[in-house]
Amino acid sequence: MPPRRSHKKSRAGCRRCKVRKIKCDEIHPRCSNCTKHGVACDFEHPEVLAELQTSAASPGTPGSSVDFRSPVNHASARAATPLTRAPATPTLSSATPAGQRLLELKLMHHYTVMTCKTFTFTAPVTEDIWKITVPNLAFAGSQHLADAILAVAALHLRSMTPNDRELIRASHAYMAASLAEYSATLTRGIDNTNAETLFLTAALIAFQSTATRVFMKDELSLSTAGNTDGLQGRERGHTAGCYAIPFSWFHSFQGVKAIIAASWQYLRASPVVRQVIDSQVVLQLDFTSGPNTFFGHLLDGLDDELAAMAHPPPSRSGGNSSPPPPTPVADELITSTRQAYQHAVAVLNWAHKIPHKGAPLAFPATVSRRFIELLEERRPRALAILACFFALLKSMDAIWWLQGMARREVLGVVSLFNSDFFGPDAYRDWWPHLEWAMRIALYEHEGAERGEPIPADVWGADWYAEEEALERQGESNSYVRHIELLSQMVSPVHSVPEVPELATQMM
């Protein structure tokens, strides 16, 4: 028998070669045998060693069923022990359910490809800001901005597939997360590091609050709000089954204004914010009242109303005791009420001339706090003004988040005049002031999808002729300049802006 050939034993071979009882050439980072069979080598991936040891110690586990001696099982071997161990990628938002990171990618893709274009229709120059800059700011660590982006994208996708339960959950969950983080950031304070992203988030919240109305039921009445005081409920006009005003619009748009006021010292240095603001049409308000303005009729009888408000008639008493004397209203309240109505009508007159530039959307952001209070009190004059505002949205009916808004909201407001709350004469008395809003809301505009304006004889103004006239009047004006002037006239605002509460009841 010939002598046995001398050979070198392999004492530091890889685990796979030892399991297969073959000699390992100990080549790093991957031995020849593992390279030949296309499997992971613990020289290259040390973490594989622990897995192989576990498999060897537990013969009943799926990992031990891999036959390392057979090349037929290479696919199974690769499935059991992947070549790489990629770390778990964190989700962009804490509102993303575990295992649904693809949903985030889907929403972010949809936002950058489609959604961002739908709210820059009046200012195409800002498309790159909303498409590129805003997501980059979110990726840099602004959680409330990231959640707001995902929320509006989910809402846009939901408009295409209204019954998709995943998108319904996502649109609400991401906005709730955004509002929570937005509120926490405001509580910590506004500074030069967060003013820019807070402004952008506030703008997206306002957009979301408007678009959500398409999917919402009307706000519930007195009983849902937990208000058991029938008189108070009647005073606010909350009757079961009644139309309810979307106050979240006003609160969210007023929130954008509050953010600008509270942080203008920082925002004025942001080229992103300045371009977004300057892309908006500048308010050019004419406070002339009377028949010379289109909506001047909405102020008819205002003096008599304020006089009655200043000296209310004595209340009737059913007993023998004399009724308490009426409480006179402070002069300041009378003045603020007059100014609130005049300013709101002036905004309507301006927006009516250039609705195609997005001017009607300035209404909820620019009306005074006193006007919102008048709406909360369900004052007929305030509601008639509101109906005309909603009718102006007919000019943007082709946009998904405003589609059908004019018809639905105008009909809702007008229904309040038919309710028992205002009495039997309210509809007859106020119909001349509601007639234009109703006619526009019910108008079938066949050219809306093609971007054609509503005919001047129907609308009451030639949009493009009015636009040229306004441009000649304010060639040197800009919105940033307008804010600069206001900031010099008033003291800085140090209070924390109010966080809007968005309705969550779905249709």
C-alpha positions in Angstrom: 0.0 0.0 0.0 1.6 3.3 -1.1 2.5 5.8 1.6 -0.1 8.4 2.4 0.6 11.8 0.8 1.4 14.6 3.2 -1.1 17.4 3.6 -1.9 20.4 5.7 -4.9 20.2 7.9 -7.4 23.0 7.9 -8.0 24.1 11.4 -9.3 27.7 10.8 -11.7 26.8 7.9 -15.1 28.3 7.5 -18.1 26.8 9.2 -19.8 25.7 6.0 -16.8 23.6 5.0 -16.6 22.1 8.5 -20.3 21.2 8.4 -19.8 19.6 4.9 -16.5 17.9 6.2 -14.4 19.2 3.3 -11.2 21.0 3.4 -11.4 24.8 3.4 -8.6 26.7 1.6 -9.2 29.6 4.1 -9.1 32.2 1.4 -10.6 35.5 2.6 -13.0 37.2 2.4 -14.7 34.1 0.8 -13.3 30.6 0.6 -13.2 28.8 -2.8 -15.8 26.2 -1.8 -18.4 28.8 -0.8 -17.6 30.8 -3.9 -18.0 27.7 -6.1 -21.4 26.8 -4.6 -22.7 30.4 -4.5 -23.4 30.4 -0.8 -22.6 32.9 2.0 -19.3 32.4 3.8 -18.8 33.4 7.4 -15.4 34.9 6.5 -17.2 37.6 4.5 -20.4 37.7 6.7 -19.5 36.8 10.3 -23.2 37.1 11.3 -23.8 33.9 9.2 -21.8 31.9 11.7 -24.2 32.4 14.6 -27.1 31.4 12.3 -25.3 28.2 11.2 -24.5 27.3 14.8 -28.1 27.8 15.8 -29.2 25.6 12.8 -26.8 22.9 13.7 -27.9 22.9 17.4 -31.6 22.7 16.4 -32.0 19.9 13.9 -35.8 20.3 13.8 -35.6 23.9 12.6 -36.0 24.9 8.9 -32.4 26.1 8.8 -31.1 22.5 9.5 -33.0 21.1 6.5 -30.6 22.7 4.0 -28.4 20.1 2.5 -25.0 21.8 2.1 -23.6 18.9 0.1 -26.1 19.2 -2.8 -25.9 22.0 -5.3 -29.6 21.5 -6.0 -30.4 23.3 -2.8 -28.4 26.4 -3.5 -31.6 28.5 -3.8 -32.9 27.2 -0.5 -29.6 27.9 1.2 -29.7 31.5 -0.1 -33.2 31.9 1.2 -32.3 30.6 4.6 -29.1 32.6 5.0 -29.2 35.8 2.9 -25.9 37.2 1.7 -26.6 40.5 3.4 -28.3 41.6 6.5 -29.6 45.1 5.6 -30.6 47.1 8.7 -34.2 47.9 9.2 -35.0 51.2 7.4 -36.9 53.6 9.7 -40.2 54.9 8.4 -40.6 58.6 7.5 -43.5 59.0 9.9 -44.5 57.4 13.2 -48.0 57.2 11.8 -47.0 54.6 9.3 -48.1 51.1 10.4 -45.4 48.5 10.8 -44.6 46.7 7.6 -46.3 49.4 5.4 -43.3 51.5 4.4 -44.3 51.0 0.8 -47.4 53.1 1.6 -45.1 56.0 2.5 -43.2 55.6 -0.7 -46.4 55.5 -2.7 -47.8 58.7 -1.1 -44.5 60.6 -1.4 -44.3 59.6 -5.1 -47.9 60.7 -5.7 -47.3 64.0 -3.9 -44.2 64.9 -6.0 -45.7 63.7 -9.3 -49.3 64.9 -9.0 -50.6 66.4 -5.7 -48.2 69.3 -5.5 -49.3 70.6 -8.9 -53.0 70.8 -7.8 -52.4 73.6 -5.3 -50.0 75.6 -7.4 -52.5 76.2 -10.2 -52.6 79.9 -9.6 -48.8 80.3 -9.2 -46.9 77.8 -11.4 -43.6 79.5 -10.4 -43.8 77.9 -7.0 -44.2 74.3 -8.3 -40.5 73.4 -7.8 -40.7 74.7 -4.2 -43.7 72.4 -3.4 -42.3 69.6 -5.4 -38.6 69.6 -4.5 -37.8 72.0 -1.7 -40.7 71.2 0.6 -40.0 67.4 0.7 -36.3 68.1 1.2 -37.1 70.2 4.2 -39.2 67.4 5.6 -36.4 64.9 5.0 -34.0 67.2 6.9 -35.9 66.5 10.1 -39.3 68.3 10.1 -41.7 65.6 11.2 -44.8 67.8 11.1 -44.1 68.8 7.6 -43.4 65.2 6.5 -46.7 64.0 8.0 -48.6 66.9 6.4 -47.2 66.0 3.0 -48.2 62.4 3.4 -51.7 63.4 4.6 -52.5 65.6 1.6 -51.2 62.9 -0.8 -53.4 60.3 0.9 -56.4 62.6 0.6 -55.7 63.2 -3.1 -55.4 59.5 -3.8 -58.6 59.0 -1.8 -60.4 61.3 -4.1 -59.7 58.8 -6.9 -60.6 55.7 -4.9 -63.1 57.0 -2.2 -63.7 53.5 -0.8 -60.1 52.6 -0.1 -60.0 52.1 3.7 -56.2 52.2 3.8 -56.2 55.7 2.3 -59.0 56.9 4.6 -57.0 55.7 7.6 -53.8 57.2 6.3 -55.2 60.6 5.5 -56.6 61.0 9.0 -53.6 59.4 10.8 -51.0 61.4 9.1 -52.8 64.7 9.6 -53.4 63.9 13.3 -49.7 63.2 13.7 -48.8 66.4 11.9 -51.1 68.5 14.1 -49.7 66.9 17.2 -46.1 67.6 16.3 -47.0 71.1 14.9 -48.6 72.0 18.2 -45.7 70.7 20.2 -43.3 72.7 18.1 -45.3 75.9 18.5 -45.3 75.3 22.3 -41.6 75.0 22.3 -41.4 78.4 20.5 -40.8 79.8 17.0 -37.2 80.7 16.0 -35.1 80.9 12.9 -34.6 77.1 12.7 -38.3 76.2 12.5 -40.3 79.3 11.2 -39.9 78.2 7.6 -41.2 74.7 8.1 -44.0 75.8 10.4 -45.3 78.2 7.7 -45.2 75.5 5.1 -47.0 73.0 7.4 -49.6 75.6 8.3 -50.3 76.1 4.5 -50.7 72.3 4.0 -53.0 72.1 7.1 -55.2 74.8 5.5 -55.2 72.9 2.2 -56.1 69.7 4.0 -58.9 71.3 6.0 -60.5 72.6 2.8 -60.1 69.4 0.8 -61.4 67.2 3.6 -64.8 68.9 3.4 -65.4 66.9 0.2 -65.4 63.7 2.3 -67.0 64.9 5.5 -70.5 64.9 6.8 -71.7 68.3 8.0 -70.7 69.0 11.6 -73.2 67.5 14.0 -75.6 69.5 16.0 -76.0 70.5 19.5 -76.6 67.0 20.8 -73.3 65.7 19.4 -71.4 68.6 20.9 -72.7 67.6 24.3 -74.5 70.9 24.7 -77.7 70.4 26.7 -78.6 74.1 26.9 -81.4 74.4 24.3 -81.3 78.2 24.3 -77.6 78.3 23.7 -77.8 75.7 21.0 -80.6 77.7 19.3 -78.5 80.9 19.5 -75.7 79.2 17.7 -78.1 77.7 15.2 -77.1 74.1 15.9 -80.2 72.2 15.1 -80.2 68.5 14.4 -79.8 67.7 10.7 -79.0 71.4 10.0 -76.2 72.6 7.6 -73.1 73.5 9.6 -70.5 76.1 8.5 -67.0 74.6 8.0 -65.3 76.7 10.7 -62.2 74.6 10.3 -61.5 76.4 7.0 -61.4 79.8 8.8 -59.4 78.5 11.7 -56.7 76.9 9.6 -56.4 79.8 7.1 -56.3 82.2 10.0 -53.6 79.9 11.4 -51.4 80.6 8.4 -51.9 84.4 9.0 -51.0 84.0 12.7 -47.8 82.1 11.8 -46.7 84.8 9.4 -47.4 87.5 12.0 -45.6 85.6 14.8 -42.5 84.7 12.8 -42.2 87.4 10.2 -38.8 88.5 11.6 -37.5 85.0 10.5 -39.7 84.4 7.5 -38.6 87.6 5.8 -35.1 86.2 5.3 -36.4 83.0 3.7 -36.3 83.0 -0.1 -38.7 80.0 -0.1 -41.4 81.8 1.9 -41.0 85.1 0.2 -41.5 83.4 -3.2 -44.6 81.5 -2.0 -46.1 84.7 -0.5 -45.2 86.9 -3.5 -46.8 84.5 -5.9 -50.2 85.4 -4.4 -52.3 88.2 -5.9 -52.1 91.4 -3.8 -55.2 92.5 -2.0 -56.5 95.7 -3.6 -59.6 96.6 -1.5 -62.1 99.3 -2.2 -64.2 100.1 0.8 -66.7 102.1 -1.3 -70.2 100.9 -0.4 -73.5 101.1 -2.2 -74.6 100.2 -5.7 -71.2 101.2 -7.2 -69.7 97.9 -6.1 -70.9 94.4 -7.1 -71.6 93.2 -3.6 -72.5 96.6 -2.1 -76.1 95.4 -1.6 -74.9 93.1 1.2 -74.4 96.2 3.3 -78.0 97.5 2.8 -79.7 98.2 6.1 -76.5 97.9 8.1 -77.0 101.2 9.9 -80.4 100.1 11.1 -79.1 96.7 12.2 -76.3 98.4 14.2 -78.7 100.9 15.8 -80.9 98.0 16.9 -77.8 96.2 18.2 -76.7 99.2 20.2 -80.2 99.7 21.8 -81.9 96.3 21.9 -85.6 96.3 22.6 -86.8 95.3 26.0 -87.5 91.6 26.4 -91.1 90.5 26.9 -92.1 89.2 30.3 -95.0 86.9 30.9 -95.4 87.8 34.6 -96.4 90.9 36.5 -92.8 91.8 37.3 -91.1 94.3 35.1 -88.5 92.9 32.7 -84.8 93.8 33.3 -83.6 96.8 31.2 -81.7 95.9 28.0 -78.0 95.9 28.2 -76.5 98.5 25.8 -73.8 97.2 23.5 -70.3 98.8 23.8 -69.4 101.3 21.1 -66.3 99.3 20.3 -68.3 96.2 19.5 -70.6 98.2 17.2 -67.5 99.7 15.4 -65.8 96.3 15.0 -69.0 94.8 13.7 -69.3 97.5 11.0 -65.7 97.1 10.0 -66.0 93.3 9.9 -68.9 93.5 7.4 -67.3 96.3 5.3 -64.0 94.5 5.1 -65.6 91.1 4.2 -67.6 92.7 1.4 -64.5 94.6 0.1 -62.7 91.2 -0.1 -65.6 89.7 -2.1 -65.6 92.7 -4.5 -61.9 92.2 -5.1 -62.1 88.4 -5.5 -65.1 88.6 -7.8 -62.9 90.5 -10.4 -60.1 87.9 -10.6 -61.4 84.6 -9.3 -59.2 82.6 -11.8 -56.1 83.9 -9.9 -57.2 82.1 -6.7 -58.4 85.3 -5.1 -61.5 83.8 -3.4 -59.2 81.6 -1.3 -58.0 84.8 0.4 -61.4 85.3 2.0 -61.1 82.8 5.0 -57.6 84.1 5.7 -58.2 87.8 5.6 -61.6 88.3 7.2 -61.5 89.6 10.8 -62.0 87.6 13.9 -65.2 89.6 14.5 -66.7 88.4 11.2 -66.1 84.8 12.3 -67.9 85.5 15.5 -70.8 86.9 13.5 -70.9 83.6 11.6 -70.9 81.7 14.9 -73.8 83.8 16.0 -75.6 82.9 12.7 -76.2 86.5 11.8 -78.2 86.6 8.5 -76.0 89.3 6.9 -72.8 87.3 7.7 -74.4 84.2 6.2 -75.4 86.0 3.1 -71.8 87.2 2.7 -70.6 83.6 3.3 -72.9 82.3 0.5 -71.4 84.8 -1.9 -67.9 83.6 -1.0 -68.8 80.0 -1.6 -70.3 81.0 -5.0 -67.0 82.5 -6.0 -65.4 79.1 -5.7 -67.5 78.0 -8.7 -64.7 79.6 -10.8 -62.3 76.9 -9.6 -64.8 74.0 -9.8 -62.4 71.9 -12.1 -59.9 71.5 -9.2 -60.4 68.2 -7.4 -60.3 69.7 -3.9 -62.9 72.4 -4.8 -65.1 70.4 -7.1 -68.8 70.7 -6.3 -67.9 72.9 -3.3 -69.9 76.0 -4.5 -73.1 74.1 -5.1 -73.0 72.1 -1.9 -72.1 75.0 0.4 -74.3 77.6 -1.1 -77.3 75.3 -0.9 -76.4 74.6 2.7 -76.2 78.2 3.7 -79.4 79.1 1.9 -81.2 76.2 3.7 -80.5 78.0 7.0 -82.8 80.9 5.8 -85.6 78.4 5.3 -85.2 77.0 8.9 -87.3 78.0 11.9 -84.3 79.7 13.5 -84.7 83.0 11.5 -88.4 83.1 11.3 -90.8 82.9 8.4 -89.8 86.2 6.8 -86.0 85.7 6.6 -85.9 83.9 3.3 -88.1 86.5 1.6 -86.1 89.4 3.1 -82.7 88.0 2.2 -83.4 86.4 -1.1 -82.4 89.5 -3.2 -78.9 89.1 -1.5 -78.7 85.4 -2.1 -80.0 85.2 -5.6 -76.6 85.7 -7.4 -75.0 83.1 -5.2 -77.7 80.5 -6.0 -77.6 81.3 -9.7 -73.9 80.8 -9.9 -73.9 77.7 -7.7 -76.4 76.0 -9.9 -74.9 77.1 -13.2 -73.6 74.3 -15.4 -70.3 75.6 -16.7 -69.4 73.3 -19.6 -66.0 75.0 -20.3 -64.7 74.6 -16.7 -62.5 71.6 -17.6 -60.9 73.6 -20.4 -60.2 76.5 -18.1 -62.7 78.8 -19.8 -64.1 81.6 -17.6 -67.8 81.8 -16.7 -69.4 84.2 -19.2 -69.4 87.8 -18.1 -73.1 88.2 -18.4 -73.6 85.3 -16.0 -70.7 86.1 -13.6 -71.1 89.9 -13.6 -67.5 90.7 -14.6 -64.9 90.0 -17.3 -62.1 88.2 -15.5 -59.3 89.1 -17.8 -60.3 92.7 -18.3 -60.6 93.2 -14.6 -57.2 91.6 -14.1 -55.5 94.0 -16.5 -57.2 96.9 -14.7 -56.0 95.8 -11.3 -52.4 95.3 -12.6 -52.4 98.8 -13.9 -53.5 100.1 -10.5 -50.9 98.1 -8.5 -47.8 97.6 -10.7 -45.4 98.3 -7.9 -47.2 96.3 -5.2 -46.2 92.9 -3.8 -47.6 90.7 -1.1 -44.3 90.8 0.8 -44.3 94.5 0.7 -47.9 94.5 2.0 -46.8 92.4 5.0 -43.8 94.6 5.6 -46.0 97.6 5.8 -48.4 95.9 8.2 -45.5 94.7 10.4 -44.4 98.3 10.8 -47.9 99.4 11.8 -48.5 96.9 14.5 -46.5 95.5 17.4 -45.0 92.0 17.0 -47.2 89.1 17.9 -45.7 86.9 20.6 -48.7 84.6 21.3 -48.7 81.1 20.1 -50.9 80.6 17.0 -54.0 78.5 17.6 -53.8 75.0 16.2 -56.9 74.2 14.1 -59.1 71.3 15.0 -60.0 69.4 11.9 -63.2 67.4 11.7 -62.8 63.7 11.7 -66.3 62.4 10.9 -66.4 60.9 7.5 -69.1 60.5 5.0 
